[in-house]
Amino acid sequence: METEKERKDTQQAILYEVRRLIKNSGKESYTVEELCDLLDTIAEAKAQE
């Protein structure tokens, strides 16, 4: 079973990963819909792991 600290560490790691993907995309700005689509894609990929 995961501890609270491990859960928080995982959440921080995911946020950092999303931040890096957005920053390194080369795109200057995103719409809310584009961000939601990106997050959906990441969630689907993580579910496949």
Summary of the structure (lengths in Angstrom):
residues: 49
radius of gyration: 12.8
end to end distance: 18.8
largest distance: 40.1
contacts: 87
relative contact order: 0.11
helix: 76%
strand: 0%
